[in-house]
Amino acid sequence: MSNIITSVDPRSPAERAGVRPGERLAAIGGHPIQDVLDYRFFGYDKNPVLTLESGGGSRKLRVKKGEGEDLGLNFETYLMDKARSCANRCVFCFVDQMPPGMRETLYFKDDDARLSFLMGNYLTLTNLSEREIQRIIDLRISPINVSVHTTDPELRCRMLQNRRAGESIDVMRRFAQAHITINCQIVACPGLNDGPALDRTLRELGELHPAVESVAVVPVGVTRYREGLPEIHPYTGEQAAALIDQVEAFAKEFLEQHGTSLAWCSDEFYLLAGRELPEKGYYEDMDQLENGVGMLRLLLSQAELAAEDEFSHLTPSPFAVATGVSAAPYIRQAAELVQRSCPALRGTVYPIVNDFFGHTITVSGLVTGKDLMAQLRDKDLGQRLLIPSNMLRSGEQVFLDDVTVDEVSKALGVPVTVVAAEDGFALVDAMLDLAEPLPVPEDLPPEDGEYYRYNPSARG
């Protein structure tokens, strides 16, 4: 645990109050500070009293600030502690299917409840001590994102290869009783946790509604690096179709009884089954976008809305789009929509086959820089290349294989534009080679304001 303050943000409430780097934050409002959760929770209140220690002494300091305003303190690590690694050996774990020789951080398996709350990471609950479970309940930490996979305790122990894995379902029940919101993920493996096992899981998660707010069912990812690992095969089209029917049947009945479908299949299942994606309204509030549930439908519907304007006066420079095999048909549809409004548009969509992880991996988020360069080197890219942001390490310009965007740009001889992966409006903007949108007028209602933000004709 490291509560030593490494820096204080300029002009922050803490700096105005006289907090100094090097002091240790011992408590806020009399509550001991263990890590970032305590810091965020107890630091939320208006005008808190900090207990600071340094040089063997301590002092109390009242900080004037608004409710919810950040204190402005920074620590050695974001968590004020070490991230907790996963204690499981899941039979489907993607990290275990990584090739050797990649950067060390890609081999770290996190299973930290704090990252679930703060960053949306999914956790299995097998790492939690009784004290930590009670702290989550006492602090009302919500939402919690849980990798469930199955509610059958014996099967869960086998899938996670952890003798405590079956206890986690009881922990979820305790969270539900405490009115903590839970979003769930099920990584479906053919013949293992689908079929009757999935029926049971959906039924028992449904019994925890409304605490269980959403359930995403995603297919297992199988790379070519599975030597020495349990035998698991990717879903066939027929198997994917059967699972979609199973989940949709549950969702339809649940919707009739409770007003929400609760469970959805990821886009990848529909692509594997060769089925049309459901309409946007089917996904309700789209709570599971991060799991690829409704992402392609949202992107396409946003692109369709943005392309309703007239762009015949524009002559964008020719371009190429690189994306995963699964998303490529939908990116092509978006380009065709834009071309109807902008006849001068010239662009080519290139699906990148995943030679690095294996051809069963078709999502954009696992495309590497080396595959990108190798497959586009002799292609007509126009004057610029567009790539989705999920190909890159979060917040950085680096692919999974440590190749940088600049290296790709130099190798291919064109500038590379990174486009928000789930944003159809941004995709249309990028295709049309438009500048940043103008600010939204303050007097517009939210819906109109959102459209104005991405409406090129409103930019003058």
Residue pairs with C-beta under 8 A, 6 or more apart in sequence:
1 34
1 35
1 80
1 81
2 75
2 76
2 77
2 80
2 81
3 24
3 25
3 26
3 33
3 75
3 80
4 22
4 23
4 24
4 75
4 76
5 19
5 20
5 21
5 22
5 23
5 24
5 25
5 73
5 74
5 75
6 21
6 74
6 75
6 76
7 21
7 74
8 14
8 15
8 19
8 20
8 21
8 72
8 73
8 74
9 15
9 70
9 72
9 73
9 74
12 70
12 71
12 72
12 73
13 63
13 64
13 65
13 69
13 70
13 71
13 72
14 50
14 63
14 71
14 72
14 73
15 72
16 63
16 64
17 50
17 61
17 62
17 63
17 64
18 61
19 50
19 52
19 61
19 63
19 71
19 73
20 54
22 54
23 52
23 53
23 54
24 52
24 53
24 54
25 33
25 39
25 50
25 51
25 52
25 73
25 75
26 32
26 33
26 51
26 52
26 53
26 58
27 33
27 50
27 51
28 38
28 39
28 42
28 43
28 48
28 49
28 50
28 51
29 42
29 45
29 48
29 49
30 49
30 51
31 38
31 42
32 38
33 39
33 42
33 80
34 80
34 81
35 79
35 80
35 81
35 114
36 75
36 78
36 79
36 80
36 81
36 114
36 118
37 114
37 117
37 118
37 135
37 139
37 141
39 71
39 73
39 80
40 118
41 139
41 141
42 48
43 70
43 71
44 67
44 68
45 67
46 65
46 66
46 67
47 62
47 63
47 64
47 65
48 62
48 63
48 65
48 71
49 60
49 61
49 62
49 63
50 60
50 61
50 62
50 63
50 71
51 58
51 59
51 60
52 58
52 59
52 60
52 61
63 71
65 71
79 112
79 114
79 115
81 114
83 108
83 110
83 112
83 115
84 110
84 111
84 112
84 127
85 108
85 109
85 110
85 111
86 109
86 110
86 111
86 124
86 127
87 111
87 126
87 127
87 162
87 164
88 109
88 111
88 124
88 126
88 160
88 161
88 162
88 165
89 96
89 160
89 161
89 162
90 96
90 149
90 159
90 160
90 161
91 158
91 159
91 161
91 189
91 192
91 229
91 230
91 232
92 159
92 187
92 189
92 220
92 221
92 232
93 109
94 221
94 223
95 106
95 107
95 108
95 109
96 229
97 221
97 222
97 223
97 225
97 226
97 229
97 357
98 106
98 107
98 223
98 225
99 225
99 356
99 357
102 400
102 401
102 402
103 402
106 400
110 121
111 123
111 124
111 126
111 127
112 121
112 123
112 127
113 123
113 125
113 127
113 128
113 132
113 136
113 141
113 144
115 121
115 123
116 122
116 123
116 144
116 145
116 146
117 141
117 142
117 143
117 144
120 145
120 290
121 145
122 145
122 146
122 147
122 185
123 144
123 145
123 146
123 147
124 146
124 147
124 160
124 162
124 165
124 168
125 146
125 168
125 171
125 172
126 160
126 162
126 164
126 165
126 167
126 168
128 136
128 171
133 171
133 174
135 141
136 144
136 175
136 180
137 174
137 175
137 178
137 180
140 178
140 179
140 180
141 180
142 179
142 180
142 181
143 180
143 181
143 182
143 183
143 213
144 175
144 180
144 181
144 182
144 183
145 182
145 183
145 184
145 185
146 168
146 172
146 182
146 183
146 184
146 185
147 184
147 185
147 187
148 169
148 172
148 184
148 185
148 186
148 201
148 205
148 215
149 156
149 159
149 160
149 185
149 186
149 187
149 193
149 201
150 156
150 159
150 186
150 193
150 197
150 198
150 200
150 201
151 169
151 200
151 201
151 204
151 205
152 193
152 197
152 200
152 201
153 165
153 166
153 167
153 169
154 166
155 192
155 193
155 197
156 165
156 166
156 168
156 169
157 163
157 164
157 165
157 166
159 165
159 189
159 192
159 193
169 204
172 182
172 208
172 212
173 208
175 182
175 211
176 182
176 208
176 211
176 212
177 211
179 211
180 211
181 211
181 213
182 208
182 211
182 212
182 213
183 212
183 213
183 214
183 215
183 216
183 287
183 288
184 205
184 212
184 214
184 215
184 216
185 215
185 216
185 218
185 291
186 193
186 198
186 201
186 215
186 216
186 217
186 218
187 218
187 219
187 220
188 194
188 198
188 217
188 218
188 219
188 220
188 235
188 243
189 220
189 232
190 220
190 232
190 233
190 234
190 235
190 236
190 239
192 232
193 201
194 239
194 243
194 246
195 246
198 217
198 243
198 246
198 247
199 246
199 250
202 215
202 247
202 250
202 262
202 263
203 250
205 212
205 215
205 262
205 263
206 212
206 250
206 254
206 258
206 262
206 263
209 254
209 258
209 260
209 262
210 258
212 262
213 287
214 262
214 263
214 264
214 287
214 288
215 262
215 263
215 264
215 288
216 263
216 264
216 265
216 266
216 288
216 291
216 292
216 293
217 243
217 247
217 263
217 264
217 265
217 266
217 269
218 265
218 266
218 268
218 269
218 291
218 292
218 293
219 234
219 235
219 240
219 266
219 268
219 269
219 272
220 232
220 234
220 235
221 234
221 360
221 361
221 366
222 232
222 233
222 234
222 358
222 360
222 361
223 357
223 358
223 360
223 361
224 357
224 358
224 360
225 357
225 358
226 232
234 360
235 243
235 269
235 272
236 272
237 272
237 273
237 274
238 273
240 269
240 270
240 272
240 273
241 273
241 274
241 275
243 265
243 269
244 265
244 269
244 270
244 273
244 275
247 263
247 264
247 265
248 265
250 262
250 263
251 261
251 262
251 263
251 264
252 261
254 260
254 261
254 262
254 263
255 261
255 262
260 284
261 282
261 284
264 282
264 283
264 288
264 293
264 294
265 293
266 288
266 291
266 292
266 293
267 277
267 292
267 293
267 294
267 295
267 296
267 297
267 326
268 292
268 326
268 362
268 363
270 276
270 277
270 278
271 326
271 362
277 294
277 296
277 297
277 300
278 294
278 297
279 297
280 294
280 297
280 298
280 301
282 294
283 293
283 294
283 297
283 298
286 293
286 294
286 298
288 294
289 295
289 298
289 422
292 363
295 421
295 422
296 327
296 330
298 422
298 424
299 330
299 334
299 421
299 422
299 423
299 424
299 427
300 330
300 333
300 334
300 424
301 424
302 423
302 424
302 425
302 427
302 428
302 454
303 333
303 334
303 337
303 338
303 424
303 425
303 427
303 428
304 334
304 337
304 424
305 424
305 425
305 451
306 338
306 424
306 425
306 428
306 429
306 454
306 455
306 456
307 334
307 337
307 338
307 340
307 341
307 428
308 341
309 341
309 455
309 456
309 457
310 341
310 457
311 338
311 341
311 342
311 345
311 432
311 456
312 341
312 342
312 343
312 344
314 342
314 344
314 432
314 456
315 344
316 342
316 344
316 345
316 346
316 431
316 432
316 433
317 382
317 383
317 384
317 433
318 346
318 347
318 382
318 383
318 384
319 346
319 347
319 348
319 381
319 382
319 383
319 384
319 385
319 386
319 430
319 431
319 433
320 347
320 348
320 349
320 350
320 376
320 379
320 380
320 381
320 382
320 384
320 385
320 386
320 414
321 331
321 335
321 347
321 348
321 349
321 350
321 385
321 386
321 387
321 431
322 350
322 352
322 367
322 372
322 376
322 385
322 386
322 387
323 331
323 349
323 350
323 351
323 352
323 364
323 367
323 387
323 388
324 351
324 352
324 354
324 362
324 363
324 364
324 365
324 366
324 367
325 351
325 352
325 353
325 354
325 362
326 362
326 363
326 364
327 351
327 363
327 364
327 388
328 349
328 350
328 351
331 349
331 427
332 349
334 424
334 427
334 428
334 431
335 345
335 347
335 349
335 431
338 345
338 428
338 431
338 432
339 345
342 432
345 431
345 432
346 382
347 382
347 431
348 379
348 380
348 381
348 382
350 375
350 376
350 379
352 367
352 371
352 372
352 375
352 376
353 359
353 371
353 375
354 361
354 362
354 366
354 367
354 368
354 371
355 371
355 374
356 366
356 368
356 370
356 371
356 400
356 401
357 366
357 368
364 388
364 390
364 391
364 421
365 388
365 390
365 391
365 421
366 400
367 391
367 399
368 399
368 400
368 401
368 403
369 399
369 400
369 401
369 402
369 403
369 404
369 407
369 408
370 401
370 403
372 387
372 391
372 399
372 403
372 408
373 403
373 407
373 408
373 411
373 412
376 385
376 412
377 411
377 412
381 412
381 413
381 414
382 414
383 414
383 415
384 414
384 415
384 416
384 417
384 433
385 408
385 409
385 412
385 414
385 415
385 416
385 417
386 416
386 417
386 419
386 427
386 430
386 431
387 405
387 416
387 417
387 418
387 419
388 418
388 419
388 420
388 421
389 418
389 419
389 420
389 421
390 421
391 399
391 400
392 398
392 399
392 405
392 418
393 399
393 400
397 404
397 405
397 406
397 418
398 404
398 405
399 405
399 408
405 416
405 418
408 416
409 415
409 416
417 430
419 426
419 427
419 430
420 426
420 427
425 453
425 454
426 454
428 454
429 437
429 454
429 456
432 456
434 456
434 459
435 459
437 453
437 454
437 455
437 456
437 459
438 458
438 459
438 460
440 449
440 450
440 452
440 453
441 449
441 452
444 452
452 458
